[in-house]
Amino acid sequence: MFQIGKLLARSGMHRAYCTDPTRIEKTVNTVTLLGRVGADPQRRGNDEHPVVMFSVATHSNYKYDSGDWMQKTDWHRVVVFKPGLRDAVMSYLKKGQRTMVTGKITYGEITDQEGKQRGTTSIIADDVIFLQS
């Protein structure tokens, strides 16, 4: 048997080795967001490994028994690695613009300024659609 490879999940850094290709399961990790851009996209990383990041706000509306409405806003961190998509996002996506993002959700950890470990959640963009109002 040959080794298919090792899978690395960011949450908990779990490793799984598979030596039997008939035992590999199909999984799905798909996210679609439709919302507004929170701030102009920012270029991060370095020349060798550039990345573009921006935030998207989505909301849910709730109606209480009293008849009052409440709106809850969720903020999503979107990360773009694909070179052509990175450039398009930097050129055309602006704060306040409506956008639709498809991609996959990923989890990780960062060390904050106080040296404490914090969990993070990001959407790795496969496609970003620019909507005009």
DSSP file with accessible surface (Angstrom, degrees, kcal/mol):
  #  RESIDUE AA STRUCTURE BP1 BP2  ACC     N-H-->O    O-->H-N    N-H-->O    O-->H-N    TCO  KAPPA ALPHA  PHI   PSI    X-CA   Y-CA   Z-CA
    1    1 A M              0   0  180      0, 0.0     2,-0.3     0, 0.0    19,-0.1   0.000 360.0 360.0 360.0 142.3    0.0    0.0    0.0
    2    2 A F        -     0   0  132     17,-0.2     2,-0.5     1,-0.0     3,-0.1  -0.677 360.0-107.5-101.6 158.0    1.2    3.5   -0.7
    3    3 A Q        -     0   0  108     -2,-0.3    16,-0.2     1,-0.2     3,-0.1  -0.737  19.0-158.0 -88.1 124.7    0.5    6.4    1.6
    4    4 A I        -     0   0   76     14,-2.1     2,-0.3    -2,-0.5    -1,-0.2   0.885  53.7 -93.4 -67.2 -39.9   -2.1    8.9    0.2
    5    5 A G  E     -A   18   0A  28     13,-0.6    13,-1.0    -3,-0.1     2,-0.4  -0.877  38.4 -74.0 148.4 177.7   -0.9   11.7    2.4
    6    6 A K  E     -A   17   0A 120     -2,-0.3     2,-0.5    11,-0.2    11,-0.2  -0.908  33.3-144.9-112.4 141.9   -1.5   13.4    5.6
    7    7 A L  E     -A   16   0A 125      9,-1.6     9,-1.1    -2,-0.4     2,-0.5  -0.874  11.3-161.3-103.6 134.1   -4.4   15.6    6.3
    8    8 A L  E     -A   15   0A 100     -2,-0.5     2,-0.5     7,-0.2     7,-0.2  -0.956   2.1-165.0-121.7 116.0   -3.9   18.5    8.6
    9    9 A A  E  >> -A   14   0A  43      5,-1.6     5,-0.7    -2,-0.5     4,-0.7  -0.878  16.3-144.0 -98.8 129.2   -6.8   20.2   10.3
   10   10 A R  T  45S+     0   0  138     -2,-0.5     2,-1.0     3,-0.2     3,-0.4   0.836  83.1  82.0 -62.3 -34.0   -6.0   23.6   11.8
   11   11 A S  T >45S-     0   0   62      1,-0.3     3,-0.5     2,-0.1    -2,-0.1  -0.625 123.0 -14.1 -77.8 105.1   -8.3   23.1   14.7
   12   12 A G  T 345S-     0   0   58     -2,-1.0    -1,-0.3     1,-0.2    -2,-0.2   0.421  99.8-103.3  86.1  -3.5   -6.3   21.1   17.1
   13   13 A M  T 3<5 -     0   0  104     -4,-0.7     2,-0.2    -3,-0.4    -1,-0.2   0.913  56.1-177.1  52.2  46.4   -3.7   20.2   14.5
   14   14 A H  E < < -A    9   0A 128     -5,-0.7    -5,-1.6    -3,-0.5     2,-0.4  -0.554  10.4-155.6 -74.3 141.4   -5.1   16.7   14.1
   15   15 A R  E     -A    8   0A 139     -2,-0.2     2,-0.4    -7,-0.2    -7,-0.2  -0.963   9.8-173.3-120.7 136.6   -3.2   14.4   11.7
   16   16 A A  E     -A    7   0A  54     -9,-1.1    -9,-1.6    -2,-0.4     2,-0.5  -0.996   7.3-159.1-130.2 128.6   -4.7   11.5    9.9
   17   17 A Y  E     -A    6   0A 136     -2,-0.4     2,-0.5   -11,-0.2   -11,-0.2  -0.904   6.6-166.3-106.7 133.5   -2.7    9.0    7.8
   18   18 A C  E     +A    5   0A  29    -13,-1.0   -14,-2.1    -2,-0.5   -13,-0.6  -0.972  20.1 166.7-123.9 120.5   -4.5    7.0    5.2
   19   19 A T        +     0   0   80     -2,-0.5   -17,-0.2   -16,-0.2    -1,-0.1   0.450  69.2  67.3-106.6  -4.3   -2.8    4.0    3.6
   20   20 A D    >   -     0   0   46      1,-0.1     3,-2.2   -19,-0.1     4,-0.2  -0.913  63.1-163.9-120.8 103.8   -6.0    2.5    2.1
   21   21 A P  G >  S+     0   0   59      0, 0.0     3,-0.9     0, 0.0    -1,-0.1   0.716  87.2  66.3 -62.6 -17.0   -7.5    4.7   -0.7
   22   22 A T  G 3  S+     0   0  119      1,-0.2    -2,-0.0     3,-0.0     0, 0.0   0.635  95.7  58.2 -77.9  -8.9  -10.8    2.9   -0.5
   23   23 A R  G <  S+     0   0  192     -3,-2.2     2,-0.5     2,-0.1    -1,-0.2   0.354  74.5 115.4-101.8   5.6  -11.4    4.3    3.0
   24   24 A I    <   -     0   0   93     -3,-0.9     2,-0.3    -4,-0.2    -6,-0.0  -0.649  56.0-148.4 -79.5 123.5  -11.2    8.0    2.1
   25   25 A E        -     0   0  162     -2,-0.5     2,-0.4     1,-0.0    -2,-0.1  -0.642  12.8-118.2 -91.2 150.2  -14.6    9.6    2.7
   26   26 A K        -     0   0  188     -2,-0.3     2,-0.3     2,-0.0    -1,-0.0  -0.690  37.3-178.5 -81.6 132.6  -16.0   12.5    0.8
   27   27 A T        -     0   0  109     -2,-0.4     2,-0.4     2,-0.0     0, 0.0  -0.903  16.4-142.7-129.0 162.7  -16.6   15.6    2.9
   28   28 A V        +     0   0  116     -2,-0.3     2,-0.3     2,-0.0    76,-0.0  -0.993  19.8 170.7-130.8 131.9  -18.1   19.0    2.2
   29   29 A N        +     0   0   76     -2,-0.4     2,-0.4     2,-0.0    -2,-0.0  -0.799  24.7 152.8-137.0  89.9  -17.0   22.4    3.6
   30   30 A T        -     0   0  101     -2,-0.3     2,-0.4    74,-0.1    74,-0.2  -0.984  18.5-177.2-128.7 133.3  -18.8   25.1    1.7
   31   31 A V  E     -B  103   0B  27     72,-2.7    72,-2.2    -2,-0.4     2,-0.4  -0.989   4.9-171.3-129.0 137.0  -19.8   28.6    2.8
   32   32 A T  E     -B  102   0B  86     -2,-0.4     2,-0.4    70,-0.2    70,-0.2  -0.997   8.6-175.6-127.4 125.8  -21.8   31.2    0.9
   33   33 A L  E     -B  101   0B  16     68,-2.8    68,-2.4    -2,-0.4     2,-0.4  -0.964  11.2-174.0-120.2 138.9  -22.1   34.8    2.3
   34   34 A L  E     +B  100   0B  85     -2,-0.4     2,-0.3    66,-0.2    66,-0.2  -0.977  42.9  97.5-128.6 113.9  -24.1   37.6    0.9
   35   35 A G  E     -B   99   0B   5     64,-2.3    64,-2.8    -2,-0.4     2,-0.4  -0.872  67.9 -60.6-166.7-159.7  -23.5   40.9    2.7
   36   36 A R  E     -BC  98  57B 111     21,-1.6    21,-2.9    -2,-0.3     2,-0.3  -0.872  45.6-111.0-113.6 144.2  -21.6   44.2    2.8
   37   37 A V  E     - C   0  56B   4     60,-2.4    59,-3.0    -2,-0.4    19,-0.3  -0.523  21.4-155.3 -72.5 131.0  -17.9   44.8    3.0
   38   38 A G  S    S-     0   0   18     17,-2.4     2,-0.3    -2,-0.3    -1,-0.1   0.795  70.4  -5.4 -80.7 -31.4  -16.9   46.2    6.4
   39   39 A A  S    S-     0   0   47     16,-0.5    16,-0.4    55,-0.1    -1,-0.2  -0.977  90.7 -74.3-156.3 158.7  -13.6   48.0    5.3
   40   40 A D        -     0   0   89     -2,-0.3    54,-0.1     1,-0.1    50,-0.1  -0.309  65.5 -94.5 -55.4 141.5  -11.5   48.3    2.2
   41   41 A P        -     0   0   13      0, 0.0     2,-0.4     0, 0.0    13,-0.2  -0.209  39.9-144.6 -58.5 149.9   -9.5   45.1    1.6
   42   42 A Q  E     -D   53   0B  97     11,-2.9    11,-2.6    -3,-0.1     2,-0.4  -0.957   6.3-133.2-121.0 139.7   -6.0   44.9    3.0
   43   43 A R  E     +D   52   0B 125     -2,-0.4     9,-0.2     9,-0.2     2,-0.2  -0.764  35.7 169.2 -89.2 130.7   -3.0   43.2    1.5
   44   44 A R  E     +D   51   0B 125      7,-3.5     7,-2.0    -2,-0.4     2,-0.2  -0.733  33.3  45.5-129.1-177.3   -1.0   41.1    4.0
   45   45 A G  E    S-D   50   0B  62     -2,-0.2     2,-0.2     5,-0.2    -2,-0.0  -0.508  86.8 -71.3  80.7-151.6    1.7   38.6    4.0
   46   46 A N        -     0   0   93      3,-0.7    -2,-0.1    -2,-0.2     0, 0.0  -0.731  48.1 -84.6-133.7-176.7    4.9   39.1    2.0
   47   47 A D  S    S+     0   0  170     -2,-0.2    -1,-0.0     1,-0.2    -2,-0.0   0.849 128.0  46.6 -62.3 -33.8    5.9   39.1   -1.7
   48   48 A E  S    S+     0   0  161      1,-0.2    -1,-0.2     0, 0.0    -3,-0.0   0.851 128.8  22.2 -76.4 -36.2    6.4   35.3   -1.7
   49   49 A H  S    S+     0   0  125      2,-0.0    -3,-0.7    -5,-0.0    -1,-0.2  -0.554  81.4 177.0-132.6  68.6    3.1   34.6    0.1
   50   50 A P  E     -D   45   0B  29      0, 0.0     2,-0.3     0, 0.0    -5,-0.2  -0.397   1.9-179.5 -74.7 153.0    0.7   37.5   -0.4
   51   51 A V  E     -D   44   0B  18     -7,-2.0    -7,-3.5    -2,-0.1     2,-0.4  -0.984  18.2-144.7-147.5 149.2   -2.9   37.4    0.9
   52   52 A V  E     -DE  43  80B   0     28,-2.0    28,-3.0    -2,-0.3     2,-0.4  -0.971  19.1-170.8-117.8 136.2   -5.8   39.8    0.8
   53   53 A M  E     +DE  42  79B  34    -11,-2.6   -11,-2.9    -2,-0.4     2,-0.3  -0.959  13.1 155.5-127.5 145.4   -8.2   40.1    3.7
   54   54 A F  E     - E   0  78B  12     24,-2.0    24,-3.3    -2,-0.4     2,-0.3  -0.963  32.3-118.6-156.0 167.1  -11.5   41.8    4.2
   55   55 A S  E     - E   0  77B  35    -16,-0.4   -17,-2.4    -2,-0.3   -16,-0.5  -0.848  16.3-159.4-113.3 150.2  -14.6   41.5    6.4
   56   56 A V  E     -CE  37  76B   0     20,-2.2    20,-2.5    -2,-0.3     2,-0.5  -0.996   9.0-146.9-127.6 133.7  -18.2   40.9    5.4
   57   57 A A  E     +CE  36  75B  18    -21,-2.9   -21,-1.6    -2,-0.4     2,-0.3  -0.857  18.9 175.0-100.6 131.5  -21.3   41.7    7.5
   58   58 A T  E     - E   0  74B  26     16,-2.5    16,-3.2    -2,-0.5     2,-0.3  -0.891  11.2-159.6-123.8 160.5  -24.4   39.6    7.4
   59   59 A H  E     - E   0  73B 103     -2,-0.3     2,-0.4    14,-0.2    14,-0.2  -0.973  13.1-151.7-143.0 159.4  -27.4   39.9    9.6
   60   60 A S  E     - E   0  72B  48     12,-2.3    12,-2.9    -2,-0.3     2,-0.4  -0.976  16.8-140.8-125.9 141.6  -30.5   38.1   10.9
   61   61 A N  E     - E   0  71B  90     -2,-0.4     2,-0.4    10,-0.2    10,-0.2  -0.873  17.3-170.9-105.3 137.0  -33.8   39.6   11.8
   62   62 A Y  E     - E   0  70B 110      8,-3.2     8,-2.8    -2,-0.4     2,-0.5  -0.969  11.4-151.8-126.2 141.4  -35.7   38.4   14.8
   63   63 A K  E     - E   0  69B 131     -2,-0.4     6,-0.2     6,-0.2     2,-0.1  -0.961  15.4-146.0-114.9 123.2  -39.3   39.3   15.9
   64   64 A Y    >   -     0   0  122      4,-3.1     3,-2.1    -2,-0.5     6,-0.0  -0.391  30.0-105.9 -79.2 163.6  -40.1   39.2   19.6
   65   65 A D  T 3  S+     0   0  178      1,-0.3    -1,-0.1     2,-0.1    -2,-0.0   0.806 121.2  63.3 -57.9 -29.0  -43.5   38.2   21.0
   66   66 A S  T 3  S-     0   0   89      2,-0.1    -1,-0.3     1,-0.1     3,-0.1   0.611 120.1-110.0 -71.3 -13.0  -44.0   41.8   21.8
   67   67 A G  S <  S+     0   0   33     -3,-2.1     2,-0.1     1,-0.4    -2,-0.1   0.296  75.6 134.0 100.4 -11.8  -43.8   42.6   18.1
   68   68 A D        -     0   0  109     -5,-0.1    -4,-3.1     1,-0.0    -1,-0.4  -0.478  47.3-138.3 -72.7 146.2  -40.5   44.4   18.4
   69   69 A W  E     -E   63   0B 166     -6,-0.2     2,-0.4    -2,-0.1    -6,-0.2  -0.807  15.8-169.5-104.5 146.5  -37.8   43.5   15.8
   70   70 A M  E     -E   62   0B  72     -8,-2.8    -8,-3.2    -2,-0.3     2,-0.5  -0.990   9.0-152.4-131.6 143.5  -34.1   43.0   16.4
   71   71 A Q  E     -E   61   0B 107     -2,-0.4     2,-0.5   -10,-0.2   -10,-0.2  -0.974   7.1-161.0-117.2 126.6  -31.3   42.7   13.9
   72   72 A K  E     -E   60   0B  87    -12,-2.9   -12,-2.3    -2,-0.5     2,-0.4  -0.924   8.5-154.2-107.8 126.9  -28.2   40.7   14.8
   73   73 A T  E     -E   59   0B  63     -2,-0.5     2,-0.4   -14,-0.2   -14,-0.2  -0.858   5.5-164.2-103.8 134.0  -25.1   41.4   12.7
   74   74 A D  E     -E   58   0B  57    -16,-3.2   -16,-2.5    -2,-0.4     2,-0.4  -0.942   9.2-147.4-114.4 137.9  -22.3   38.8   12.3
   75   75 A W  E     -E   57   0B 156     -2,-0.4     2,-0.4   -18,-0.2   -18,-0.2  -0.897  11.9-164.0-107.3 134.8  -18.9   39.7   11.0
   76   76 A H  E     -E   56   0B  45    -20,-2.5   -20,-2.2    -2,-0.4     2,-0.5  -0.964  14.8-138.3-122.4 131.6  -16.9   37.3    8.8
   77   77 A R  E     -E   55   0B  94     44,-0.5    46,-2.7    -2,-0.4     2,-0.4  -0.781  22.1-162.0 -87.9 125.0  -13.2   37.5    8.1
   78   78 A V  E     -Ef  54 123B   0    -24,-3.3   -24,-2.0    -2,-0.5     2,-0.4  -0.926   4.0-165.4-112.6 132.9  -12.5   36.6    4.4
   79   79 A V  E     -Ef  53 124B  12     44,-3.1    46,-2.8    -2,-0.4     2,-0.5  -0.967   1.9-161.3-120.9 132.3   -9.1   35.6    3.2
   80   80 A V  E     +E   52   0B   0    -28,-3.0   -28,-2.0    -2,-0.4    46,-0.1  -0.964  21.9 160.0-119.8 120.5   -8.1   35.5   -0.5
   81   81 A F        +     0   0   95     -2,-0.5    -1,-0.1    44,-0.4    45,-0.1   0.692  44.3 103.8-104.9 -30.6   -5.1   33.5   -1.7
   82   82 A K     >  -     0   0  102     43,-0.4     4,-3.2     1,-0.1     5,-0.2  -0.365  69.2-137.4 -61.5 125.5   -5.8   33.0   -5.4
   83   83 A P  H  > S+     0   0   80      0, 0.0     4,-2.1     0, 0.0     5,-0.2   0.899  98.3  41.4 -54.5 -51.9   -3.6   35.4   -7.4
   84   84 A G  H  > S+     0   0   56      1,-0.2     4,-2.1     2,-0.2     5,-0.2   0.915 118.3  46.8 -65.5 -40.0   -6.2   36.7   -9.9
   85   85 A L  H  > S+     0   0   25      2,-0.2     4,-2.7     1,-0.2     5,-0.2   0.901 109.1  55.6 -68.6 -38.7   -9.0   36.9   -7.4
   86   86 A R  H  X S+     0   0   33     -4,-3.2     4,-2.3     1,-0.2    -2,-0.2   0.934 109.8  46.0 -56.4 -49.1   -6.6   38.7   -4.9
   87   87 A D  H  X S+     0   0   82     -4,-2.1     4,-2.0    -5,-0.2    -1,-0.2   0.904 112.6  49.6 -64.7 -41.6   -5.9   41.4   -7.5
   88   88 A A  H  X S+     0   0   26     -4,-2.1     4,-2.8     2,-0.2     5,-0.5   0.917 110.6  50.2 -64.5 -43.1   -9.5   41.8   -8.5
   89   89 A V  H  X S+     0   0    0     -4,-2.7     4,-1.8     1,-0.2    -2,-0.2   0.934 111.6  48.3 -61.4 -44.3  -10.6   42.2   -4.8
   90   90 A M  H  < S+     0   0   52     -4,-2.3    -1,-0.2    -5,-0.2    -2,-0.2   0.879 118.4  41.1 -64.1 -35.3   -7.9   44.8   -4.2
   91   91 A S  H  < S+     0   0   72     -4,-2.0    -2,-0.2    -5,-0.2    -1,-0.2   0.855 129.5  19.3 -81.6 -36.5   -8.9   46.8   -7.3
   92   92 A Y  H  < S+     0   0  155     -4,-2.8     2,-0.5    -5,-0.2    -3,-0.2   0.642  95.8  89.7-117.2 -17.9  -12.7   46.6   -7.3
   93   93 A L     <  +     0   0    0     -4,-1.8     2,-0.3    -5,-0.5     6,-0.0  -0.738  52.0 177.0 -91.5 130.0  -14.0   45.8   -3.8
   94   94 A K    >   -     0   0   98     -2,-0.5     3,-2.0   -54,-0.1   -57,-0.3  -0.902  38.3 -78.5-130.1 159.1  -14.7   48.8   -1.5
   95   95 A K  T 3  S+     0   0  145     -2,-0.3   -57,-0.2     1,-0.3     3,-0.1  -0.229 115.6  18.0 -54.3 134.6  -16.1   49.4    2.0
   96   96 A G  T 3  S+     0   0   34    -59,-3.0    -1,-0.3     1,-0.3     2,-0.1   0.227  92.0 131.9  88.1 -13.6  -19.9   49.3    2.1
   97   97 A Q    <   -     0   0   27     -3,-2.0   -60,-2.4   -61,-0.1    -1,-0.3  -0.432  60.7-117.3 -73.9 143.4  -20.2   47.4   -1.2
   98   98 A R  E     +B   36   0B  91     33,-0.5    33,-2.0   -62,-0.2     2,-0.3  -0.610  42.9 171.6 -76.9 141.6  -22.5   44.3   -1.4
   99   99 A T  E     -BG  35 130B   0    -64,-2.8   -64,-2.3    -2,-0.3     2,-0.5  -0.983  30.1-141.8-148.7 154.5  -20.6   41.2   -2.2
  100  100 A M  E     -BG  34 129B  61     29,-1.9    29,-3.2    -2,-0.3     2,-0.4  -0.994  21.5-170.1-119.9 128.2  -21.2   37.4   -2.4
  101  101 A V  E     -BG  33 128B   1    -68,-2.4   -68,-2.8    -2,-0.5     2,-0.4  -0.964   6.4-172.3-119.3 132.1  -18.4   35.2   -1.3
  102  102 A T  E     +BG  32 127B  41     25,-2.4    24,-3.2    -2,-0.4    25,-2.0  -0.962  35.6  99.4-119.6 143.3  -18.2   31.4   -1.7
  103  103 A G  E     -BG  31 125B   2    -72,-2.2   -72,-2.7    -2,-0.4     2,-0.3  -0.921  64.2 -65.1 178.7-151.4  -15.4   29.4   -0.1
  104  104 A K  E     - G   0 124B 102     20,-1.8    20,-3.1    -2,-0.3     2,-0.3  -0.946  37.7-118.9-131.8 150.8  -14.7   27.2    2.9
  105  105 A I  E     - G   0 123B  46     -2,-0.3     2,-0.3    18,-0.2    18,-0.2  -0.648  31.6-177.6 -89.3 141.8  -14.5   27.8    6.6
  106  106 A T  E     - G   0 122B  26     16,-2.6    16,-2.5    -2,-0.3     2,-0.3  -0.983  12.6-150.5-139.2 151.7  -11.3   27.3    8.5
  107  107 A Y  E     + G   0 121B 111     -2,-0.3     2,-0.3    14,-0.2    14,-0.2  -0.917  25.7 146.2-123.0 147.8  -10.3   27.5   12.1
  108  108 A G  E     - G   0 120B  16     12,-2.0    12,-2.7    -2,-0.3     2,-0.4  -0.880  36.7-106.7-158.4-170.3   -7.0   28.4   13.7
  109  109 A E  E     - G   0 119B 139     -2,-0.3     2,-0.3    10,-0.3    10,-0.2  -0.984  23.1-174.5-133.9 144.9   -5.2   30.1   16.6
  110  110 A I  E     - G   0 118B  68      8,-2.5     8,-2.8    -2,-0.4     2,-0.6  -0.920  26.7-121.7-129.9 160.8   -3.3   33.4   16.9
  111  111 A T  E     - G   0 117B  83     -2,-0.3     6,-0.2     6,-0.2    -2,-0.0  -0.916  31.5-144.2-102.6 122.7   -1.3   34.9   19.7
  112  112 A D    >   -     0   0   43      4,-2.8     3,-2.1    -2,-0.6    -1,-0.0  -0.117  34.5 -87.4 -78.7-178.5   -2.7   38.3   20.6
  113  113 A Q  T 3  S+     0   0  207      1,-0.3    -1,-0.1     2,-0.1    -2,-0.0   0.745 128.7  55.0 -64.3 -21.5   -0.6   41.3   21.8
  114  114 A E  T 3  S-     0   0  148      2,-0.1    -1,-0.3     0, 0.0     3,-0.1   0.357 120.3-107.9 -91.2   2.4   -0.8   40.1   25.4
  115  115 A G  S <  S+     0   0   54     -3,-2.1     2,-0.3     1,-0.3    -2,-0.1   0.569  74.3 137.1  84.9   8.7    0.7   36.7   24.4
  116  116 A K        -     0   0  129      1,-0.0    -4,-2.8    -5,-0.0     2,-0.3  -0.697  57.1-117.1 -91.3 142.5   -2.6   34.8   24.9
  117  117 A Q  E     - G   0 111B 115     -2,-0.3     2,-0.4    -6,-0.2    -6,-0.2  -0.591  34.9-173.9 -76.2 134.5   -3.8   32.2   22.4
  118  118 A R  E     - G   0 110B 124     -8,-2.8    -8,-2.5    -2,-0.3     2,-0.2  -0.993  22.3-122.9-130.9 139.1   -7.1   33.1   20.7
  119  119 A G  E     - G   0 109B  60     -2,-0.4     2,-0.3   -10,-0.2   -10,-0.3  -0.516  28.9-164.5 -77.4 146.1   -9.2   31.1   18.3
  120  120 A T  E     - G   0 108B  20    -12,-2.7   -12,-2.0    -2,-0.2     2,-0.4  -0.953  11.5-158.2-130.2 153.4   -9.9   32.5   14.9
  121  121 A T  E     + G   0 107B  70     -2,-0.3   -44,-0.5   -14,-0.2     2,-0.3  -1.000  19.1 172.6-129.5 131.9  -12.4   31.6   12.2
  122  122 A S  E     - G   0 106B  14    -16,-2.5   -16,-2.6    -2,-0.4     2,-0.6  -0.953  30.1-131.7-136.5 157.8  -11.9   32.6    8.5
  123  123 A I  E     -fG  78 105B   6    -46,-2.7   -44,-3.1    -2,-0.3     2,-0.8  -0.958  18.5-147.8-108.0 119.5  -13.5   32.0    5.2
  124  124 A I  E     -fG  79 104B  23    -20,-3.1   -20,-1.8    -2,-0.6     2,-0.2  -0.814  26.5-131.6 -87.6 112.5  -11.0   31.0    2.5
  125  125 A A  E     + G   0 103B   2    -46,-2.8   -44,-0.4    -2,-0.8   -43,-0.4  -0.469  35.5 172.0 -75.5 130.0  -12.5   32.5   -0.7
  126  126 A D  E    S+     0   0B  79    -24,-3.2     2,-0.3     1,-0.4   -23,-0.2   0.670  79.4   6.8 -96.1 -31.3  -12.9   30.5   -3.8
  127  127 A D  E     - G   0 102B  77    -25,-2.0   -25,-2.4     2,-0.0     2,-0.4  -0.990  59.1-163.6-152.7 143.8  -14.9   33.2   -5.5
  128  128 A V  E     - G   0 101B   6     -2,-0.3     2,-0.5   -27,-0.2   -27,-0.2  -0.996  10.4-158.2-130.5 124.4  -16.0   36.8   -4.8
  129  129 A I  E     - G   0 100B  67    -29,-3.2   -29,-1.9    -2,-0.4     2,-0.6  -0.912  11.7-141.6-105.8 127.8  -18.8   38.4   -6.8
  130  130 A F  E     - G   0  99B  61     -2,-0.5     2,-0.4   -31,-0.2   -31,-0.2  -0.803  19.1-164.6 -91.7 117.9  -18.9   42.2   -6.9
  131  131 A L        -     0   0   55    -33,-2.0   -33,-0.5    -2,-0.6     2,-0.4  -0.843   7.3-146.6-106.3 139.0  -22.4   43.6   -6.7
  132  132 A Q              0   0  158     -2,-0.4   -35,-0.0   -35,-0.1   -33,-0.0  -0.822 360.0 360.0-101.3 144.2  -23.4   47.1   -7.5
  133  133 A S              0   0  143     -2,-0.4    -1,-0.0   -35,-0.0   -36,-0.0  -0.362 360.0 360.0 -87.5 360.0  -26.2   48.9   -5.7
